């Protein structure tokens, strides 16, 4: 009989936190809503990786987006 595979997603996400941000973290850094982040992921503006239902966005992509937004506000 097969047993349910127990995966600790939070532990995996914590181990990747040096390289990735969650959608909520990215939203806070970019000062936009989580819905905007999800829309940008869907549009392909971020190359998000998914662990379970959590979208992980590379930190360098958030930094690039932050720099672009900063230049537009100047």
DAMONOR-V524586 format. One record per residue. N is the residue number from 1. RES is the residue in one small letter. PHI is phi in degrees with one decimal (none if undefined). D_FIRST is the distance of its C-alpha to the first C-alpha in whole Angstrom. Layout:
n->(N;N)
res->(RES;RES)
phi->(PHI;PHI)
d_first->(D_FIRST;D_FIRST)
This chain:
n->(1;2;3;4;5;6;7;8;9;10;11;12;13;14;15;16;17;18;19;20;21;22;23;24;25;26;27;28;29;30;31;32;33;34;35;36;37;38;39;40;41;42;43;44;45;46;47;48;49;50;51;52;53;54;55;56;57;58;59;60;61;62;63;64;65;66;67;68;69;70;71;72;73;74)
res->(x;x;x;x;x;x;x;x;x;x;x;x;x;x;x;x;x;x;x;x;x;x;x;x;x;x;x;x;x;x;x;x;x;x;x;x;x;x;x;x;x;x;x;x;x;x;x;x;x;x;x;x;x;x;x;x;x;x;x;x;x;x;x;x;x;x;x;x;x;x;x;x;x;x)
phi->(none;-79.4;-98.9;-65.8;-79.2;-95.7;-116.3;-91.4;-61.6;-62.1;-65.4;-62.7;-63.6;-62.7;-67.4;-93.7;-65.5;-72.8;-117.2;-129.7;-117.8;-74.7;-60.0;-65.1;-64.5;-63.0;-60.8;-63.5;-66.1;-92.3;57.4;-130.2;-81.0;-61.8;-62.7;-62.5;-59.4;-61.4;-64.3;-65.1;-62.5;-63.1;-78.8;88.9;-72.3;-123.0;-91.7;-76.8;-108.5;-112.3;-122.5;65.1;-100.1;-92.1;-87.0;-112.2;-113.2;-56.6;-58.9;-64.7;-70.3;-65.9;-62.0;-62.6;-63.9;-61.1;-64.2;-63.0;-62.5;-61.6;-68.3;-72.0;-84.3;-84.5)
d_first->(0;4;6;10;12;15;19;22;24;27;27;27;30;32;31;33;35;38;38;36;37;35;37;38;40;41;43;44;46;47;48;47;44;40;41;43;41;38;41;42;38;38;42;41;43;40;38;35;31;29;26;24;27;29;32;33;37;39;41;44;43;44;47;48;48;50;53;53;53;56;58;58;59;62)
